[in-house]
Each structure stands twice: as C-alpha cells, then as structure tokens.
Amino acid sequence: MKLDSFSNIGLKISNVALLLAGVACLVKGVHVLWTAEVGSSASTALAAGLFLLLASSAERFEVLKGWGLEARTRKLDKAINEAAATLNQLRKIAELSSESIISLNSKTGRWDSAPTTQAAYEVAKQVRANLIDLGSDEQAIKRIMAPWVKVTTNDLVKAILVKLRDSMQLDSEHYRLQLQSYPPPFSVDDANYQFLVDSLNNFGSFEGVNFGDCDDWPMGSHSSKLTHFVEKMPLLDESTRSKFRFLIEPWLPRLDYLAREYDLQDKEEWFKIKIV
C-alpha cells in the first residue's frame, strides 16, 4: 500500500513538471512567432510544448499515438494483474492435477488403494474452489465433479446394500433349511411346502432384479431406490424391516443433497463410511 501511494505521488509530481514545461514551451513558441524571429525555432518550441502537455496526461488516454508510440496504460495494467491472478490459479490446478496423477500412478493395481471418503472430499473441495476462482460456470464445475459425486454415492449405497443382502440371505437360509428337511412326499397341493418354495423364489427374483450393480443407477435415484428396497424386500419380519428403515433414514436427505449440490451434508458422518 505504501509503495502504491509513493508511486502515485511521484506520478503526479512528474505530470505537473511536464505540464509546466509544456506550457513554458508553448509560451516561448508563441513569443517567437509574435516577435517574428526564426520560424524553425518557433515550430520546435510549439511542438515540444504540445508533446510535453500530452505526456503529462498520458494516463488519462486509453491510446496515445504519436511518433510511432502507443501507450495503453490502464488496460495494460489490468491485463497484467488478471494474467498474474490466472497464472496463480492455474498453478494451483496444476499442483492438484500432479498430486492426483502421482497418487493414481502409485496405487494402480494395489489392494486397498482407494482414498478415504475424507481424502477424496478434500481434493474435490480444492478443485471446486479453484474452478470457481477461475470463473468456470456451474454446469462445467458439476461436469468435472460428477465422477467424485458418483463414486462417493456408490460407496455409501454399496455399504448399505451389503447389509440388506446379508440379512436377506440369512433369512433365506432359514427357509432353505426347512425345505431341505421337509418330509416327503412333496406335493404342490401342500400349502406349507409351497410357501417355502415361493419364499425362496421371491428371494432369488428380488435379489436378481434389485441387487445389480448400483453404478448404473441414475444420479439422484439412490434414496428412492433404497426406500423401495427396504419396503419391498421379501423374507423380512417387521422388526428387521424397522431396523433397516432406521438405518437408511438419515442417509436419504444426505444422498439427495449430494446429488443436488455436489457437496456433502453432515461431513463427519460421511467420513465414517467404510469402503467395501
């Protein structure tokens, strides 16, 4: 701040000096012409006076042309400042990109190489902040952030699906053991036997249709799909179903927020997720 103040004071003093010198030269040139002295001396004085007057107010002109010179003071200073700021932001982007490349290259093909939810979030947050500083529009930022949103969403959903599937398989095993120990002869007219067969078929059908790869689920559909699973899962008694409702309930708004805002709500809860 002090350097800028001194520079402004120095510029004003220089402008005043040039202005006075220009006025003096003009006065001298007019005097020479008035007294009918040598014309070349008058022309030189007048030209010098005009030049000095223009020089004293150069910063007020966007473009000052004369004698092959161009002064673009204001726009040039602004462009230099913008270029310096942009370079600084690009440097940050380059640093983050380099960090990610090194990390990916170092962990490729290794077990347990995925970054934690917190580590991935910190990188995503820095990238987003830099893109905003660089002036990227919201749609471009969301396009760039989309892979992180998808992976973070899928990590959570897969962890929940594992618990749901484990419960279904445990209950289905109970029905399977009953069916294996069911006394012959077997008959389709036997209501108890048919109930066991239908229960296992319902389990297999539900598992095949609903427990596919959640990577293919549309973004924003995860909370509604999880709710559907808990309500429609076969072979669950009401106490188990209530337990799963309690499990997914706090995550439904968090999933919707992530899909909408491309950011984490209740970050500390997200950071507790164990990637499966």
TIVEXFI-821828 format. One record per residue: x, y negated, z negated of N, C-alpha, C in turn; residue in one letter. Coordinates in steps of 0.02 Angstrom, whole numbers, plus 50000, padded with zeros to 5 digits. Atoms other than C-alpha are relative to their C-alpha. Layout:
BEGIN
KELO     nX     nY     nZ    caX    caY    caZ     cX     cY     cZ  resn
KELO      X      Y      Z      X      Y      Z      X      Y      Z     a
...
END
This chain:
BEGIN
KELO     nX     nY     nZ    caX    caY    caZ     cX     cY     cZ  resn
KELO  50041  50060  50000  50000  50000  50000  50043  49937  50000     m
KELO  49956  50058  50003  50140  49877  49956  50036  49989  50066     k
KELO  49966  50006  49935  50233  49915  50118  49954  49971  50052     l
KELO  50048  50027  49951  50075  49882  50220  49988  49926  49988     d
KELO  50011  50071  50016  50049  49717  50128  50058  49957  50023     s
KELO  49941  50037  49977  50227  49660  50161  50003  49996  50076     f
KELO  50000  49999  49926  50211  49711  50344  49951  49949  50027     s
KELO  50050  50048  49977  50052  49608  50363  50023  49928  49989     n
KELO  49974  50068  50014  50133  49456  50282  50054  49982  50051     i
KELO  49947  50012  49951  50285  49473  50395  49972  49987  50069     g
KELO  50031  50010  49935  50173  49488  50548  49968  49931  50006     l
KELO  50031  50066  49999  50077  49331  50502  50052  49945  50006     k
KELO  49946  50051  49996  50238  49232  50475  50028  49997  50071     i
KELO  49973  49998  49932  50304  49290  50644  49952  49967  50049     s
KELO  50050  50029  49955  50140  49241  50729  49999  49924  49994     n
KELO  50000  50072  50010  50144  49068  50651  50062  49969  50032     v
KELO  49938  50026  49971  50325  49043  50705  49995  49999  50076     a
KELO  50008  49998  49927  50286  49098  50883  49950  49947  50024     l
KELO  50050  50050  49982  50133  48985  50886  50030  49930  50000     l
KELO  49968  50066  50003  50233  48833  50831  50050  49990  50056     l
KELO  49951  50005  49945  50371  48871  50955  49965  49991  50067     a
KELO  50037  50007  49938  50243  48891  51093  49972  49931  50010     g
KELO  50027  50068  49997  50159  48726  51052  50056  49950  50016     v
KELO  49943  50045  49988  50330  48640  51049  50022  50003  50073     a
KELO  49980  49993  49930  50375  48710  51220  49949  49967  50047     c
KELO  50052  50032  49959  50208  48655  51293  50005  49924  49997     l
KELO  49993  50073  50007  50231  48481  51223  50060  49975  50039     v
KELO  49940  50019  49963  50406  48474  51295  49988  50001  50075     k
KELO  50013  49996  49929  50345  48532  51465  49956  49944  50025     g
KELO  50044  50055  49981  50205  48404  51470  50038  49935  50000     v
KELO  49961  50062  50003  50326  48268  51417  50046  49993  50060     h
KELO  49955  50003  49942  50448  48315  51555  49962  49982  50063     v
KELO  50041  50017  49942  50310  48311  51685  49978  49927  49998     l
KELO  50026  50069  50007  50244  48145  51618  50054  49948  50014     w
KELO  49946  50048  49988  50414  48062  51624  50033  50010  50067     t
KELO  49976  49988  49931  50443  48131  51800  50072  50022  50001     a
KELO  49933  49973  49999  50601  48221  51752  50001  50061  50045     e
KELO  49992  49944  49954  50664  48377  51840  49943  50049  49992     v
KELO  50059  49957  50002  50516  48488  51887  50014  50069  49975     g
KELO  49984  49931  50021  50605  48653  51857  50003  50004  49924     s
KELO  49997  50000  50073  50637  48606  51675  49930  49999  49970     s
KELO  50069  50003  50024  50453  48564  51651  49966  50068  50008     a
KELO  50031  49935  49987  50399  48729  51729  50024  50052  49950     s
KELO  49971  49952  50048  50518  48827  51618  49971  49990  49930     t
KELO  50026  50015  50066  50456  48739  51461  49927  50021  49994     a
KELO  50071  49980  50002  50273  48765  51505  49992  50076  49999     l
KELO  50005  49927  49999  50299  48949  51547  50020  50030  49934     a
KELO  49978  49975  50065  50395  48978  51387  49948  49988  49947     a
KELO  50052  50016  50049  50259  48891  51287  49941  50047  50005     g
KELO  50056  49954  49991  50121  48997  51363  50017  50071  49977     l
KELO  49979  49933  50021  50220  49157  51335  50000  50006  49924     f
KELO  49996  49997  50073  50252  49115  51153  49931  49998  49968     l
KELO  50068  50003  50026  50069  49072  51124  49965  50068  50006     l
KELO  50029  49934  49990  50014  49239  51197  50031  50051  49952     l
KELO  49965  49953  50044  50145  49333  51096  49977  49992  49928     a
KELO  50020  50012  50069  50086  49251  50935  49932  50030  49984     s
KELO  50067  49972  50011  49910  49325  50959  49993  50068  50034     s
KELO  50001  49937  49962  49958  49491  51040  49956  50052  49968     a
KELO  50039  49946  50033  49873  49598  50906  49925  49990  50008     e
KELO  50072  50011  49990  49705  49517  50949  49977  50026  50068     r
KELO  50017  49977  49934  49711  49585  51126  50004  50075  50003     f
KELO  49996  49928  49989  49669  49763  51173  50056  50014  50050     e
KELO  49948  49992  49949  49781  49745  51326  50027  49932  50019     v
KELO  49967  50062  49979  49906  49609  51362  50047  50017  50056     l
KELO  49959  49984  49942  49978  49617  51535  50038  49937  50022     k
KELO  49959  50055  49975  50119  49509  51596  50072  50021  50005     g
KELO  49930  49983  49989  50292  49530  51664  50011  50076  49994     w
KELO  49994  49927  50000  50259  49718  51681  49992  50032  49932     g
KELO  50006  49973  50068  50221  49740  51494  49927  50013  49984     l
KELO  50067  49986  50026  50068  49819  51412  50004  50011  49925     e
KELO  50001  49991  50073  50028  49802  51228  49932  50028  49980     a
KELO  50062  49969  50022  49896  49923  51163  50006  50012  49925     r
KELO  49982  49994  50071  49922  49888  50980  49948  50038  49959     t
KELO  50050  49972  50045  49758  49931  50897  49984  50073  50018     r
KELO  50017  49932  49980  49712  50084  50999  50058  50048  49991     k
KELO  49941  49958  50008  49889  50149  50994  50010  50021  49927     l
KELO  49994  49984  50071  49897  50139  50804  49948  50051  49979     d
KELO  50054  49954  50017  49729  50226  50789  50013  50069  50027     k
KELO  49986  49935  49969  49780  50363  50910  50056  50036  49964     a
KELO  49944  49969  50036  49942  50393  50816  49977  50028  49933     i
KELO  50025  49977  50065  49852  50407  50649  49956  50062  50009     n
KELO  50043  49942  49988  49722  50527  50722  50041  50061  50019     e
KELO  49957  49944  49979  49858  50632  50802  50036  50030  49941     a
KELO  49965  49975  50060  49952  50644  50637  49953  50041  49956     a
KELO  50049  49963  50041  49794  50698  50544  49983  50067  50033     a
KELO  50017  49938  49963  49751  50826  50679  50058  50050  49996     t
KELO  49942  49956  50005  49927  50894  50677  50004  50033  49932     l
KELO  49999  49973  50068  49916  50917  50489  49949  50056  49993     n
KELO  50052  49948  50004  49753  51014  50505  50019  50061  50042     q
KELO  49978  49944  49958  49822  51120  50647  50055  50039  49966     l
KELO  49948  49966  50037  49971  51159  50539  49970  50047  49947     r
KELO  50033  49958  50050  49855  51225  50403  49968  50061  50033     k
KELO  50031  49945  49963  49760  51330  50530  50054  50051  50021     i
KELO  49945  49956  49979  49925  51400  50596  50026  50040  49941     a
KELO  49975  49965  50059  49980  51443  50420  49952  50056  49979     e
KELO  50050  49949  50017  49817  51535  50384  50000  50057  50051     l
KELO  49998  49949  49948  49823  51625  50551  50061  50044  49993     s
KELO  49939  49961  50008  50001  51678  50522  49995  50046  49940     s
KELO  50009  49959  50059  49957  51741  50348  49956  50060  50015     e
KELO  50046  49945  49983  49813  51844  50417  50033  50051  50046     s
KELO  49966  49955  49953  49919  51915  50558  50049  50044  49962     i
KELO  49951  49961  50039  50056  51967  50438  49964  50052  49956     i
KELO  50037  49955  50043  49929  52043  50319  49971  50059  50039     s
KELO  50029  49947  49959  49839  52140  50456  50053  50047  50027     l
KELO  49946  49960  49972  50001  52199  50533  50031  50045  49947     n
KELO  49968  49961  50053  50069  52257  50366  49957  50056  49974     s
KELO  50046  49952  50030  49913  52353  50315  49969  50049  50050     k
KELO  50030  49957  49949  49866  52435  50480  50019  50073  49988     t
KELO  49988  49928  50006  49846  52623  50461  50014  50023  49930     g
KELO  49986  49980  50069  49866  52623  50272  49935  50007  49962     r
KELO  50058  49992  50042  49742  52683  50142  49995  49941  49952     w
KELO  50014  50052  50049  49661  52557  50026  50031  49933  50020     d
KELO  49967  50061  49976  49722  52414  50135  49952  49941  50005     s
KELO  50048  50055  49993  49560  52313  50140  50009  49948  49945     a
KELO  49995  50051  50053  49570  52146  50049  49939  50002  49955     p
KELO  50057  50002  50045  49459  52124  49898  49950  49947  50024     t
KELO  50052  50049  49982  49297  52026  49912  50024  49929  49983     t
KELO  49976  50066  50020  49379  51881  49819  50055  49975  50046     q
KELO  49945  50020  49955  49536  51879  49928  49973  49980  50068     a
KELO  50029  50016  49934  49433  51882  50088  49961  49935  49997     a
KELO  50039  50062  50007  49321  51743  50022  50046  49939  49998     y
KELO  49955  50057  50005  49468  51630  49980  50027  49981  50068     e
KELO  49975  50015  49932  49537  51645  50157  49944  49969  50041     v
KELO  50056  50027  49961  49364  51616  50233  49984  49928  49979     a
KELO  50014  50067  50025  49338  51463  50122  50050  49949  50027     k
KELO  49949  50045  49974  49503  51386  50177  49991  49987  50075     q
KELO  50011  50007  49928  49467  51419  50360  49941  49953  50013     v
KELO  50059  50042  49990  49295  51340  50346  50016  49927  49985     r
KELO  49983  50068  50019  49364  51185  50257  50043  49967  50054     a
KELO  49957  50028  49948  49497  51160  50391  49961  49986  50064     n
KELO  50040  50010  49939  49372  51180  50533  49955  49939  49992     l
KELO  50041  50059  50013  49258  51050  50452  50042  49937  50006     i
KELO  49955  50058  49995  49406  50930  50435  50019  49985  50072     d
KELO  49983  50010  49929  49447  50957  50618  49941  49977  50042     l
KELO  50059  50024  49964  49269  50909  50665  49963  50053  50039     g
KELO  50037  49947  49965  49207  51079  50725  49927  49997  49981     s
KELO  50071  50002  50016  49018  51087  50739  49979  50063  49962     d
KELO  50023  49947  50045  48915  51200  50627  49993  50067  50036     e
KELO  50009  49938  49963  48875  51327  50762  50067  50034  50014     q
KELO  49934  49971  49988  49058  51351  50805  50029  50029  49936     a
KELO  49974  49975  50064  49103  51371  50621  49966  50066  49982     i
KELO  50036  49939  50016  48967  51502  50596  50021  50058  50046     k
KELO  49977  49947  49954  49025  51597  50750  50067  50028  49977     r
KELO  49935  49978  50023  49201  51604  50681  49994  50038  49934     i
KELO  50008  49969  50065  49141  51651  50506  49960  50065  50002     m
KELO  50046  49943  49995  49020  51786  50568  50032  50067  49981     a
KELO  49970  49935  50019  49143  51934  50553  50008  50007  49925     p
KELO  49994  49996  50073  49177  51892  50370  49932  50010  49968     w
KELO  50067  49992  50027  48991  51875  50334  49975  50072  50009     v
KELO  50024  49932  49985  48954  52042  50417  50036  50051  49956     k
KELO  49962  49952  50040  49094  52136  50327  49981  49995  49927     v
KELO  50018  50009  50071  49051  52061  50157  49931  50028  49986     t
KELO  50068  49973  50008  48867  52103  50180  50001  50076  50001     t
KELO  49999  49927  49993  48904  52281  50236  50034  50034  49941     n
KELO  49966  49970  50059  49023  52313  50090  49950  50008  49943     d
KELO  50049  49996  50053  48883  52274  49968  49947  50052  50016     l
KELO  50056  49955  49981  48746  52367  50063  50023  50073  49998     v
KELO  49976  49931  50002  48854  52523  50082  50007  50025  49928     k
KELO  49994  49980  50070  48890  52524  49895  49931  50018  49971     a
KELO  50068  49985  50024  48702  52518  49860  49972  50063  50032     i
KELO  50026  49941  49965  48660  52648  49992  50031  50064  49973     l
KELO  49969  49940  50029  48785  52769  49915  49962  50022  49938     v
KELO  50037  49983  50061  48691  52759  49750  49931  50027  50017     k
KELO  50066  49976  49981  48523  52781  49836  50004  50071  50029     l
KELO  49994  49934  49969  48581  52928  49938  50019  50053  49949     r
KELO  49980  49952  50052  48665  53012  49789  49939  50022  49959     d
KELO  50060  49984  50039  48501  53002  49693  49953  50045  50040     s
KELO  50043  49959  49958  48402  53073  49839  50028  50071  50007     m
KELO  49970  49934  49992  48524  53216  49863  49995  50040  49935     q
KELO  50007  49965  50064  48518  53257  49678  49930  50026  49991     l
KELO  50069  49977  50005  48329  53265  49681  49984  50054  50051     d
KELO  50013  49950  49948  48328  53362  49844  50030  50067  49981     s
KELO  49969  49938  50022  48445  53490  49767  49953  50038  49953     e
KELO  50049  49969  50046  48314  53521  49634  49946  50037  50039     h
KELO  50050  49967  49959  48185  53560  49768  50030  50059  50039     y
KELO  49967  49946  49962  48309  53665  49867  50010  50062  49957     r
KELO  49991  49944  50046  48348  53774  49716  49934  50035  49986     l
KELO  50066  49970  50011  48163  53801  49685  49979  50041  50061     q
KELO  50019  49964  49939  48138  53851  49865  50040  50065  50008     l
KELO  49958  49940  49994  48285  53972  49862  49978  50055  49951     q
KELO  50020  49950  50050  48218  54057  49706  49925  50016  50003     s
KELO  50073  49988  49995  48038  54059  49766  49988  50074  50016     y
KELO  50010  49928  49989  47971  54237  49756  49962  50013  50065     p
KELO  50037  49981  49940  47919  54318  49920  49936  50038  49980     p
KELO  49997  50021  49930  47813  54344  50017  49984  49926  50009     p
KELO  50012  50070  49985  47815  54168  50092  49941  49993  50047     f
KELO  50059  50010  49958  47657  54102  50168  49986  49926  50007     s
KELO  50017  50070  49988  47606  53938  50247  49937  49981  49963     v
KELO  50061  50014  50038  47445  53954  50151  50014  49990  49926     d
KELO  49980  50011  50070  47542  53945  49987  50015  49926  49990     d
KELO  49994  50073  50008  47520  53764  49931  50065  49980  49966     a
KELO  49938  50017  50035  47668  53764  49812  50061  50009  50045     n
KELO  49944  49987  49954  47786  53841  49940  50002  49946  50054     y
KELO  50002  50050  49947  47728  53720  50075  50019  49931  49974     q
KELO  49981  50064  50030  47751  53572  49956  50077  49994  49997     f
KELO  49927  50001  50003  47934  53620  49930  50031  49990  50069     l
KELO  49975  50005  49932  47964  53640  50117  49990  49929  50027     v
KELO  50015  50068  49975  47879  53473  50158  50043  49948  49966     d
KELO  49958  50048  50037  47977  53382  50023  50070  49998  50028     s
KELO  49933  49998  49972  48143  53441  50093  50002  49972  50071     l
KELO  50004  50027  49932  48089  53399  50270  49995  49924  49998     n
KELO  50006  50073  50007  48038  53224  50215  50067  49969  49981     n
KELO  49934  50024  50019  48207  53202  50133  50047  49996  50060     f
KELO  49956  49999  49942  48301  53255  50289  49981  49949  50052     g
KELO  50022  50049  49950  48194  53148  50402  50016  49929  49978     s
KELO  49987  50068  50025  48210  52992  50292  50074  49984  50001     f
KELO  49927  50010  50001  48397  53014  50273  50026  49988  50070     e
KELO  49976  50007  49932  48424  53035  50460  49981  49934  50033     g
KELO  50024  50062  49968  48321  52883  50509  50027  49938  49965     v
KELO  49987  50062  50038  48363  52760  50371  50072  49992  49974     n
KELO  49933  50005  50028  48538  52802  50312  50054  50003  50054     f
KELO  49950  50003  49947  48626  52772  50475  50052  49946  49983     g
KELO  49947  50050  50010  48770  52650  50497  49970  49931  49992     d
KELO  50028  50066  50011  48719  52485  50419  50038  49946  50038     c
KELO  49964  50049  49958  48849  52399  50530  49957  49976  50058     d
KELO  50042  50018  49943  48714  52398  50664  49938  49960  49980     d
KELO  50059  50038  50021  48584  52309  50559  50007  49927  50019     w
KELO  49997  50072  49983  48540  52133  50619  50015  49958  49939     p
KELO  49984  50044  50056  48608  51994  50512  49936  49968  49973     m
KELO  50060  50027  50031  48477  51935  50389  49946  50050  49984     g
KELO  50051  49948  50011  48382  52100  50385  50015  50045  49940     s
KELO  49977  49952  50050  48478  52184  50244  49957  50000  49937     h
KELO  50040  50001  50061  48373  52126  50097  49932  50034  50011     s
KELO  50065  49968  49987  48209  52180  50178  50008  50075  50010     s
KELO  49989  49929  49989  48283  52348  50229  50013  50036  49933     k
KELO  49988  49969  50065  48346  52384  50053  49935  50006  49961     l
KELO  50065  49997  50033  48174  52342  49983  49958  50057  50028     t
KELO  50037  49946  49967  48095  52459  50110  50025  50068  49978     h
KELO  49971  49936  50021  48214  52599  50062  49976  50021  49931     f
KELO  50018  49983  50069  48178  52589  49877  49926  50018  49994     v
KELO  50072  49987  50005  47990  52585  49903  49978  50062  50038     e
KELO  50022  49944  49957  47982  52723  50035  50041  50063  49990     k
KELO  49959  49940  50008  48117  52844  49977  49960  50057  49971     m
KELO  50036  49942  50027  48044  53018  49952  50038  50032  49942     p
KELO  49970  49959  50053  48079  53134  49805  50022  49960  49939     l
KELO  49983  50040  50059  48093  52993  49678  49941  49996  49953     l
KELO  50053  50013  50048  47994  52987  49518  49998  49925  49986     d
KELO  50010  50071  50008  47930  52817  49464  50054  49967  49957     e
KELO  49948  50028  50042  48062  52792  49329  50064  49987  50040     s
KELO  49941  50009  49957  48202  52818  49456  49990  49943  50049     t
KELO  50014  50054  49952  48117  52704  49581  50005  49932  49965     r
KELO  49995  50063  50037  48102  52568  49449  50072  49981  49986     s
KELO  49929  50012  50013  48286  52587  49408  50033  49970  50062     k
KELO  49970  50026  49939  48331  52556  49591  49972  49931  50018     f
KELO  50026  50068  49991  48214  52406  49601  50041  49951  49959     r
KELO  49960  50042  50045  48310  52334  49454  50070  49990  50028     f
KELO  49933  50003  49971  48474  52372  49543  50005  49949  50057     l
KELO  49995  50042  49940  48435  52281  49705  49971  49931  49991     i
KELO  50036  50063  50007  48327  52139  49640  50045  49938  50000     e
KELO  49959  50061  50000  48467  52013  49601  50039  49990  50065     p
KELO  49960  50005  49939  48555  52052  49766  49960  49977  50061     w
KELO  50041  50020  49942  48410  52014  49882  50007  49926  50017     l
KELO  49989  50071  49983  48421  51823  49868  50072  49984  50018     p
KELO  49929  50012  49983  48611  51832  49873  50015  50020  50072     r
KELO  49991  49979  49930  48605  51928  50037  49969  49950  50048     l
KELO  50034  50049  49957  48481  51805  50111  50040  49935  50003     d
KELO  49960  50061  50002  48590  51658  50055  50062  50007  50043     y
KELO  49940  49988  49959  48745  51734  50135  49984  49998  50074     l
KELO  50019  49999  49929  48654  51764  50299  49981  49931  50025     a
KELO  50024  50066  49980  48585  51587  50300  50055  49947  49996     r
KELO  49952  50053  50013  48727  51481  50229  50072  50019  50016     e
KELO  49932  49976  49988  48879  51588  50269  50046  49982  49942     y
KELO  49963  50013  50062  48936  51568  50089  49972  50046  49946     d
KELO  50020  49955  50053  48925  51665  49927  49962  49963  49945     l
KELO  50037  50024  50059  48796  51634  49791  50017  50047  49942     q
KELO  49977  49960  50058  48848  51693  49617  50064  50037  50017     d
KELO  49936  49972  49975  49027  51720  49674  50029  50054  49954     k
KELO  49969  49953  50047  49084  51809  49517  49968  50069  50005     e
KELO  50034  49935  49992  48953  51945  49544  50024  50035  50064     e
KELO  49975  49971  49937  49011  51970  49723  50071  50028  49990     w
KELO  49930  49979  50009  49192  51985  49665  50006  50066  49962     f
KELO  49999  49937  50037  49145  52134  49557  49987  50062  50043     k
KELO  50017  49944  49956  49096  52239  49707  50061  50044  50014     i
KELO  49947  49952  49982  49200  52395  49735  49986  50025  50071     k
KELO  50008  49982  49930  49226  52426  49919  50003  50076  50007     i
KELO  50003  49927  49993  49175  52603  49969  50015  50020  50072     v
END
